[in-house]
Amino acid sequence: MHKVIIEGQCGCIRRANMELEANFSDRDDALIAASGLAQKMNDDFCGKHQFNVRQEGKDFHIAMQMRG
């Protein structure tokens, strides 16, 4: 089982009522979902944060950092 986990909760994530964790049986499906979600968040949210995907073991974490 592979998970996609959104770390942290900025206001945009809370307002979007996003699920913070999703499970996938296939690694590639999890990676595609995490990458697509991070890109959507970067494109659609307010722009104060940058969202990136990193792998930790079998899981993919979407991490948030302040834009410089």
URURLIN-V975273 format. One record per residue. N is the residue number from 1. PSI is psi as a letter, one per 30 degrees, with the letter a starting at -180 (999 if undefined). D_LAST is the distance of its C-alpha to the last C-alpha in Angstrom with 1 decimal. Layout:
n = (N,N)
psi = (PSI,PSI)
d_last = (D_LAST,D_LAST)
//
This chain:
n = (1,2,3,4,5,6,7,8,9,10,11,12,13,14,15,16,17,18,19,20,21,22,23,24,25,26,27,28,29,30,31,32,33,34,35,36,37,38,39,40,41,42,43,44,45,46,47,48,49,50,51,52,53,54,55,56,57,58,59,60,61,62,63,64,65,66,67,68)
psi = (k,k,k,k,k,k,k,l,j,l,e,e,e,e,e,f,h,k,k,f,k,k,k,k,f,k,e,e,e,e,e,e,e,e,e,e,e,e,e,e,e,e,e,f,a,f,g,f,l,k,k,l,k,k,k,j,b,f,l,k,k,j,k,k,l,k,k,999)
d_last = (35.1,31.4,28.9,25.6,23.8,20.8,19.3,18.1,18.8,16.4,18.4,18.1,19.7,22.4,23.2,23.6,26.1,24.9,26.9,24.9,27.2,29.3,32.0,33.0,36.1,34.7,31.8,31.0,31.1,28.6,26.2,26.6,26.1,22.9,21.4,22.5,21.3,17.8,17.8,19.4,16.9,14.0,16.4,18.0,15.8,14.0,10.6,8.7,8.8,9.3,12.8,14.5,18.1,19.7,23.4,25.2,28.9,30.1,27.2,24.0,21.1,18.2,15.4,12.5,9.1,6.3,3.8,0.0)
//
